[in-house]
Amino acid sequence: MLAVADVAGFLSGLGITAPVLSLEDVVAQKPAMQHVIAVPTGGPRMLLERLIDVPTFQLRSVGLQRDYASAETLAGQVDSALLAVRPPATIAGRPLTVVDRVGGPPSFFARDSAGRTVFVCNYLFEVAA
């Protein structure tokens, strides 16, 4: 199983400079800067007789206050970085064979109470169990 911290470290290694936070971190910290919220969403199943795990994460890219373009740009950067990953790669010290979207590209999700736009996209990470 991958944790939010694993995804955060992986995205940082891909050059994403915005902090990657859990929902709990966002509630506790109330960050004012751009950030990505990583929400574990389970995954389809383990593959190859439990040798490969396929966890999924919803990544919510949150822009600056009253700046739609900043959220859209951040979501695009995250999406491009993840879709460019090719083996051999590792996440949390485990071999990573596939990173892909679950569904379409990042799309508008909401505007929060602070006036920040949020884009969302779901990804799967195929890793050695």
WOZIFEN-V206146 format. One record per pair of residues at least 24 apart in sequence whose C-alpha atoms are under 10 Angstrom apart, sorted by the first residue. I is the first residue (numbers start at 0). J is the second residue. D is the distance in Angstrom with one decimal. If there is no record, write none. Layout:
i | j | d
I | J | D
I | J | D
This chain:
i | j | d
0 | 39 | 9.7
0 | 41 | 9.0
0 | 42 | 9.9
0 | 52 | 7.3
0 | 53 | 8.5
0 | 54 | 6.7
0 | 55 | 9.8
0 | 91 | 9.7
0 | 126 | 9.0
0 | 127 | 9.8
0 | 128 | 7.7
1 | 39 | 8.3
1 | 41 | 9.8
1 | 52 | 9.3
1 | 53 | 9.3
1 | 54 | 6.8
1 | 55 | 8.9
1 | 56 | 9.3
1 | 90 | 8.4
1 | 91 | 7.5
1 | 93 | 9.8
1 | 124 | 8.8
1 | 126 | 9.0
1 | 128 | 10.0
2 | 37 | 9.2
2 | 38 | 9.3
2 | 39 | 7.6
2 | 54 | 9.5
2 | 56 | 9.6
2 | 91 | 8.8
3 | 36 | 8.8
3 | 37 | 6.0
3 | 38 | 7.3
3 | 39 | 7.2
3 | 56 | 8.6
4 | 37 | 9.0
4 | 91 | 8.9
5 | 90 | 6.6
5 | 91 | 5.5
5 | 92 | 9.3
6 | 37 | 7.6
6 | 38 | 10.0
6 | 39 | 9.8
6 | 56 | 8.7
6 | 58 | 9.8
6 | 90 | 7.6
6 | 91 | 8.3
6 | 124 | 9.5
7 | 35 | 8.8
7 | 36 | 9.4
7 | 37 | 8.0
8 | 90 | 8.2
8 | 91 | 8.2
9 | 81 | 9.3
9 | 88 | 9.9
9 | 89 | 8.3
9 | 90 | 6.1
9 | 91 | 7.9
10 | 35 | 9.9
10 | 77 | 7.6
10 | 80 | 7.9
10 | 81 | 7.8
10 | 90 | 9.7
12 | 80 | 9.9
12 | 90 | 9.8
13 | 76 | 9.9
13 | 77 | 8.8
13 | 79 | 10.0
13 | 80 | 6.2
13 | 81 | 7.9
13 | 83 | 9.4
13 | 84 | 8.6
14 | 76 | 9.2
14 | 77 | 9.1
14 | 80 | 7.9
15 | 73 | 8.6
15 | 76 | 7.4
15 | 77 | 6.8
15 | 80 | 8.0
16 | 73 | 9.7
16 | 77 | 9.9
17 | 60 | 9.2
17 | 61 | 9.5
17 | 62 | 10.0
17 | 73 | 8.2
17 | 77 | 9.6
19 | 58 | 8.9
19 | 59 | 9.4
19 | 60 | 9.1
20 | 58 | 9.8
20 | 59 | 9.7
21 | 58 | 9.9
29 | 113 | 10.0
30 | 61 | 9.9
31 | 61 | 9.7
31 | 62 | 9.1
31 | 63 | 7.3
31 | 64 | 7.9
31 | 113 | 8.9
31 | 115 | 9.2
32 | 61 | 8.4
32 | 62 | 7.5
32 | 63 | 6.1
32 | 64 | 8.5
32 | 115 | 9.8
33 | 60 | 7.6
33 | 61 | 5.5
33 | 62 | 4.8
33 | 63 | 5.5
33 | 64 | 8.8
33 | 69 | 7.8
33 | 70 | 7.6
33 | 73 | 8.1
33 | 115 | 8.9
33 | 116 | 9.9
33 | 117 | 9.9
34 | 59 | 8.3
34 | 60 | 6.1
34 | 61 | 5.4
34 | 62 | 7.0
34 | 63 | 8.8
34 | 70 | 8.8
34 | 73 | 8.4
34 | 74 | 9.9
34 | 117 | 9.8
35 | 59 | 5.4
35 | 60 | 4.5
35 | 61 | 6.0
35 | 62 | 8.8
35 | 70 | 9.4
35 | 73 | 8.4
35 | 74 | 8.4
35 | 77 | 8.9
35 | 117 | 9.2
35 | 118 | 9.4
35 | 119 | 9.4
36 | 60 | 6.5
36 | 61 | 7.6
36 | 117 | 9.7
36 | 119 | 9.3
37 | 119 | 10.0
37 | 121 | 9.6
38 | 121 | 9.2
39 | 121 | 9.6
39 | 122 | 9.8
40 | 121 | 8.7
40 | 122 | 9.5
40 | 123 | 9.5
41 | 123 | 9.4
42 | 101 | 9.9
42 | 122 | 9.6
42 | 123 | 7.3
42 | 124 | 8.9
42 | 125 | 9.7
43 | 123 | 9.0
45 | 125 | 9.2
45 | 126 | 9.6
45 | 127 | 9.6
45 | 128 | 8.1
46 | 125 | 9.1
46 | 126 | 9.9
46 | 127 | 9.5
46 | 128 | 9.2
49 | 127 | 8.9
49 | 128 | 6.8
50 | 126 | 8.6
50 | 127 | 5.9
50 | 128 | 5.1
51 | 94 | 9.6
51 | 95 | 9.4
51 | 96 | 9.2
51 | 124 | 9.9
51 | 125 | 6.6
51 | 126 | 5.5
51 | 127 | 4.5
51 | 128 | 4.9
52 | 95 | 9.8
52 | 123 | 9.8
52 | 124 | 8.0
52 | 125 | 5.9
52 | 126 | 5.4
52 | 127 | 6.1
52 | 128 | 5.2
53 | 95 | 9.9
53 | 97 | 9.1
53 | 98 | 9.5
53 | 122 | 9.9
53 | 123 | 6.2
53 | 124 | 5.5
53 | 125 | 4.5
53 | 126 | 6.4
53 | 127 | 8.7
53 | 128 | 8.8
54 | 122 | 8.6
54 | 123 | 5.8
54 | 124 | 5.7
54 | 125 | 7.0
54 | 126 | 8.2
55 | 98 | 9.6
55 | 99 | 9.5
55 | 100 | 9.2
55 | 101 | 8.1
55 | 121 | 7.0
55 | 122 | 5.5
55 | 123 | 4.3
55 | 124 | 6.2
55 | 125 | 8.8
56 | 100 | 9.6
56 | 101 | 9.2
56 | 120 | 8.5
56 | 121 | 5.7
56 | 122 | 5.5
56 | 123 | 6.5
56 | 124 | 8.2
57 | 100 | 9.7
57 | 101 | 9.2
57 | 119 | 6.8
57 | 120 | 5.8
57 | 121 | 4.3
57 | 122 | 6.4
57 | 123 | 8.9
58 | 105 | 8.9
58 | 117 | 9.9
58 | 118 | 8.3
58 | 119 | 5.7
58 | 120 | 5.5
58 | 121 | 6.1
58 | 122 | 7.6
59 | 105 | 8.8
59 | 106 | 9.6
59 | 107 | 9.6
59 | 108 | 8.2
59 | 109 | 9.9
59 | 116 | 9.9
59 | 117 | 6.2
59 | 118 | 5.6
59 | 119 | 4.4
59 | 120 | 6.7
59 | 121 | 8.7
60 | 105 | 8.8
60 | 106 | 9.8
60 | 107 | 9.5
60 | 108 | 9.4
60 | 115 | 9.9
60 | 116 | 8.2
60 | 117 | 5.5
60 | 118 | 5.1
60 | 119 | 6.3
60 | 120 | 8.6
61 | 108 | 9.8
61 | 109 | 9.5
61 | 110 | 9.0
61 | 111 | 9.0
61 | 115 | 6.5
61 | 116 | 5.9
61 | 117 | 4.5
61 | 118 | 6.6
61 | 119 | 8.9
62 | 110 | 9.5
62 | 114 | 9.2
62 | 115 | 5.6
62 | 116 | 5.5
62 | 117 | 6.5
62 | 118 | 8.4
63 | 113 | 9.3
63 | 114 | 8.2
63 | 115 | 5.6
63 | 116 | 7.4
63 | 117 | 9.5
64 | 110 | 9.5
64 | 111 | 9.2
64 | 112 | 9.8
64 | 113 | 6.6
64 | 114 | 5.2
64 | 115 | 4.4
64 | 116 | 7.5
65 | 110 | 9.0
65 | 113 | 8.3
65 | 114 | 5.3
65 | 115 | 5.7
65 | 116 | 7.3
66 | 114 | 8.3
66 | 115 | 6.8
66 | 116 | 7.0
67 | 107 | 9.3
67 | 110 | 9.0
67 | 114 | 9.3
67 | 115 | 7.4
67 | 116 | 5.5
67 | 117 | 8.2
67 | 118 | 9.3
68 | 116 | 8.5
69 | 115 | 9.3
69 | 116 | 8.2
69 | 117 | 9.6
70 | 106 | 10.0
70 | 107 | 8.9
70 | 115 | 8.0
70 | 116 | 5.9
70 | 117 | 6.1
70 | 118 | 6.3
70 | 119 | 9.6
71 | 105 | 8.1
71 | 106 | 8.1
71 | 107 | 7.9
71 | 116 | 8.2
71 | 117 | 8.0
71 | 118 | 6.4
71 | 119 | 9.5
72 | 118 | 9.5
73 | 105 | 9.9
73 | 117 | 9.9
73 | 118 | 8.7
74 | 104 | 9.1
74 | 105 | 6.2
74 | 106 | 8.4
74 | 107 | 9.6
74 | 117 | 8.8
74 | 118 | 6.3
74 | 119 | 7.4
74 | 120 | 8.0
75 | 104 | 8.6
75 | 105 | 7.1
75 | 106 | 9.6
75 | 118 | 9.3
75 | 120 | 9.9
77 | 105 | 9.3
77 | 120 | 9.5
78 | 104 | 7.6
78 | 105 | 7.3
78 | 120 | 8.1
78 | 121 | 9.7
78 | 122 | 9.0
79 | 104 | 10.0
81 | 122 | 8.6
81 | 124 | 9.7
82 | 122 | 9.5
88 | 126 | 9.7
89 | 126 | 8.2
89 | 127 | 9.4
90 | 124 | 9.0
90 | 125 | 10.0
90 | 126 | 7.8
90 | 127 | 9.7
91 | 126 | 9.6
92 | 126 | 9.9
92 | 127 | 9.7
93 | 125 | 10.0
93 | 126 | 6.4
93 | 127 | 5.9
93 | 128 | 7.8
94 | 125 | 8.6
94 | 126 | 5.7
94 | 127 | 5.6
94 | 128 | 8.9
95 | 124 | 7.1
95 | 125 | 5.9
95 | 126 | 4.5
95 | 127 | 6.7
96 | 124 | 7.8
96 | 125 | 5.6
96 | 126 | 6.1
96 | 127 | 8.1
97 | 123 | 7.7
97 | 124 | 5.9
97 | 125 | 5.0
97 | 126 | 7.4
98 | 122 | 6.8
98 | 123 | 5.7
98 | 124 | 4.8
98 | 125 | 6.4
98 | 126 | 9.1
99 | 123 | 5.5
99 | 124 | 7.0
99 | 125 | 8.7
100 | 124 | 9.1
